[in-house]
Amino acid sequence: MKHRYTALYPLAFLLLTLHISSPQLWAQRKVLRVMSYNVENFFDIEDDPTHDDDSFLPTGEHHWTHARYQTKIQHIAEVISAVGGEAFPDLIALMEVENATVLSDLLHRTALGEKAGYRHIITHGEDKRGINVALLYAPETFHLIASEEIPIHFPFDSLRRTRSLLRVTGEVPSGDTLHVFVCHLPSRRGGALAS
């Protein structure tokens, strides 16, 4: 069963590559900049009683204070700003995002929101810590058509919960339709038998 989920990585990359390498895009000299970024435990400082986020609270194991949260937001914004050179990425797949609040803070408390004008889509999966995946997109170069959260179920372990996949469909400047899959599958921490 684990091989079926592992196969999604090359499939998602292949679909993205096929659409981006469209001859029309290159003929128009249009480039779509795509970034994937694991922002590692991007939590706010508020307790979510429906998820196990206690270690990322001011009184928690990581002493997650407002100042540390603001520093993390600034660092993420700096990385995104530096990636594109003179132009920001058009699409940014983010992994390990707690909720829409942290995305809103990223876009409204940094220069990213004003300069890049990103919009966002986030999953609301069943991960026990409340970790989700999200997509930031520039509406000028990616016209949103649809988005879908795809839950992952483990038939061999009905109690196991993990992050959902995010499928986003949009139109790019060439007129082509692009399907983007954002996923953050369980790691092999603890070895192959644990996962």
C-alpha positions as CSV (number, residue, x, y, z in Angstrom):
1,M,0.0,0.0,0.0
2,K,2.8,2.4,0.8
3,H,4.1,2.0,-2.8
4,R,0.8,3.5,-4.1
5,Y,1.3,6.7,-2.2
6,T,5.0,6.9,-3.1
7,A,4.0,6.7,-6.7
8,L,2.1,10.0,-6.4
9,Y,5.4,12.0,-6.2
10,P,6.6,11.2,-9.7
11,L,3.1,11.4,-11.1
12,A,2.6,14.9,-9.7
13,F,6.0,16.0,-11.0
14,L,5.3,14.5,-14.4
15,L,1.9,16.3,-14.7
16,L,3.4,19.6,-13.7
17,T,6.4,19.2,-16.0
18,L,4.2,18.3,-19.0
19,H,2.0,21.3,-18.5
20,I,4.9,23.8,-17.9
21,S,6.9,22.5,-20.8
22,S,4.0,23.2,-23.2
23,P,5.4,24.6,-26.5
24,Q,3.0,27.5,-26.3
25,L,4.5,28.7,-23.0
26,W,8.0,28.6,-24.4
27,A,6.9,30.3,-27.7
28,Q,5.5,33.2,-25.7
29,R,8.6,33.3,-23.6
30,K,6.4,32.9,-20.5
31,V,7.9,31.1,-17.5
32,L,5.8,29.8,-14.7
33,R,7.9,29.9,-11.5
34,V,7.0,27.1,-9.1
35,M,8.3,26.6,-5.6
36,S,7.9,23.8,-3.0
37,Y,8.7,24.7,0.6
38,N,8.4,22.7,3.8
39,V,8.0,25.5,6.3
40,E,8.4,23.0,9.2
41,N,5.9,23.4,12.0
42,F,4.3,26.7,10.9
43,F,2.0,27.1,13.9
44,D,0.4,30.2,15.4
45,I,0.5,30.6,19.2
46,E,-3.2,29.9,19.8
47,D,-4.4,26.6,21.2
48,D,-6.5,24.5,18.8
49,P,-8.5,22.2,21.1
50,T,-9.3,19.8,18.2
51,H,-5.6,19.1,17.5
52,D,-2.5,18.2,19.5
53,D,-0.6,21.6,19.0
54,D,0.3,22.0,22.7
55,S,4.0,21.9,22.1
56,F,3.7,25.0,20.0
57,L,2.2,27.3,22.6
58,P,4.0,29.8,24.8
59,T,3.8,27.3,27.7
60,G,4.6,24.3,25.5
61,E,7.7,22.3,24.9
62,H,9.0,24.7,22.1
63,H,8.1,27.9,24.1
64,W,6.4,29.2,21.0
65,T,6.0,32.9,21.8
66,H,4.6,35.7,19.7
67,A,8.2,37.0,19.1
68,R,9.3,33.5,17.8
69,Y,6.2,33.3,15.6
70,Q,6.9,36.7,14.1
71,T,10.5,35.7,13.4
72,K,9.4,32.6,11.7
73,I,7.0,34.6,9.5
74,Q,9.7,37.0,8.5
75,H,12.2,34.2,7.7
76,I,9.6,32.4,5.5
77,A,8.9,35.6,3.6
78,E,12.6,36.3,3.1
79,V,13.1,32.8,1.6
80,I,10.2,33.2,-0.7
81,S,11.3,36.6,-1.8
82,A,14.9,35.4,-2.5
83,V,13.8,32.4,-4.6
84,G,12.4,34.2,-7.6
85,G,15.2,36.7,-8.1
86,E,13.5,39.8,-9.6
87,A,10.2,38.0,-9.9
88,F,8.3,36.2,-7.2
89,P,7.3,32.5,-7.7
90,D,3.8,32.2,-9.3
91,L,2.9,29.1,-7.3
92,I,4.2,28.1,-3.9
93,A,3.4,24.7,-2.4
94,L,3.7,24.8,1.4
95,M,4.0,21.9,3.7
96,E,3.4,21.7,7.5
97,V,1.1,24.7,7.8
98,E,-1.3,24.8,10.8
99,N,-4.1,26.9,9.4
100,A,-5.3,29.8,7.3
101,T,-4.4,32.3,10.1
102,V,-0.7,31.7,9.6
103,L,-1.0,32.1,5.9
104,S,-2.9,35.4,6.4
105,D,-0.2,36.6,8.8
106,L,2.5,35.7,6.2
107,L,0.8,37.6,3.5
108,H,-0.4,40.6,5.5
109,R,2.4,41.1,8.1
110,T,5.2,41.0,5.5
111,A,5.9,42.5,2.1
112,L,4.7,39.4,0.3
113,G,1.1,40.3,0.4
114,E,1.6,43.8,-1.0
115,K,4.3,43.0,-3.5
116,A,3.2,39.6,-4.8
117,G,-0.5,39.7,-4.2
118,Y,-0.8,36.0,-3.4
119,R,-4.0,34.2,-2.5
120,H,-4.1,30.9,-0.7
121,I,-5.8,27.6,-0.4
122,I,-5.3,25.2,2.5
123,T,-6.4,21.7,3.4
124,H,-8.1,20.9,6.7
125,G,-7.0,17.3,7.1
126,E,-7.1,14.7,9.9
127,D,-3.5,15.0,11.0
128,K,-3.5,14.7,14.8
129,R,-1.3,17.8,15.2
130,G,-3.3,19.8,12.7
131,I,-0.6,19.9,10.0
132,N,-1.8,20.8,6.5
133,V,-0.6,21.6,3.1
134,A,-1.4,24.8,1.2
135,L,-0.8,26.6,-2.1
136,L,0.0,30.3,-2.5
137,Y,-0.8,31.5,-6.0
138,A,-0.5,34.7,-8.0
139,P,-3.9,35.4,-9.5
140,E,-2.3,37.3,-12.4
141,T,-0.6,34.2,-13.7
142,F,-2.7,31.4,-12.3
143,H,-6.5,31.8,-12.6
144,L,-8.1,29.5,-10.1
145,I,-10.6,27.1,-11.6
146,A,-11.1,24.6,-8.8
147,S,-9.6,23.1,-5.7
148,E,-10.1,19.8,-4.0
149,E,-8.9,18.3,-0.7
150,I,-8.2,14.5,-1.1
151,P,-8.1,12.7,2.2
152,I,-5.8,9.7,2.5
153,H,-7.2,6.7,4.2
154,F,-5.3,3.6,5.3
155,P,-7.5,0.6,4.8
156,F,-5.1,-1.6,6.9
157,D,-5.2,0.9,9.8
158,S,-8.5,2.8,10.1
159,L,-7.3,4.7,13.1
160,R,-4.3,6.2,11.4
161,R,-4.7,9.9,10.4
162,T,-2.5,11.9,8.1
163,R,-2.5,15.1,6.0
164,S,-4.7,15.3,2.9
165,L,-3.6,16.0,-0.6
166,L,-4.5,19.3,-2.2
167,R,-5.4,19.4,-5.9
168,V,-5.7,22.8,-7.4
169,T,-6.6,23.5,-11.1
170,G,-6.0,26.8,-12.8
171,E,-5.4,28.5,-16.1
172,V,-1.9,29.7,-16.9
173,P,-1.0,32.6,-19.2
174,S,-0.7,30.4,-22.3
175,G,-4.4,29.3,-21.8
176,D,-3.4,25.8,-20.8
177,T,-4.9,24.2,-17.7
178,L,-2.5,23.2,-15.0
179,H,-3.3,20.7,-12.2
180,V,-1.1,21.1,-9.1
181,F,-0.9,18.5,-6.4
182,V,0.5,19.5,-3.0
183,C,1.3,16.6,-0.7
184,H,3.3,15.9,2.4
185,L,3.3,12.2,3.0
186,P,4.3,10.5,6.2
187,S,8.0,10.1,6.7
188,R,9.8,6.9,7.4
189,R,10.9,8.1,10.8
190,G,11.3,4.9,12.8
191,G,12.1,2.8,9.7
192,A,10.1,1.1,6.9
193,L,8.1,-1.0,9.4
194,A,6.9,2.1,11.2
195,S,5.6,3.7,8.1
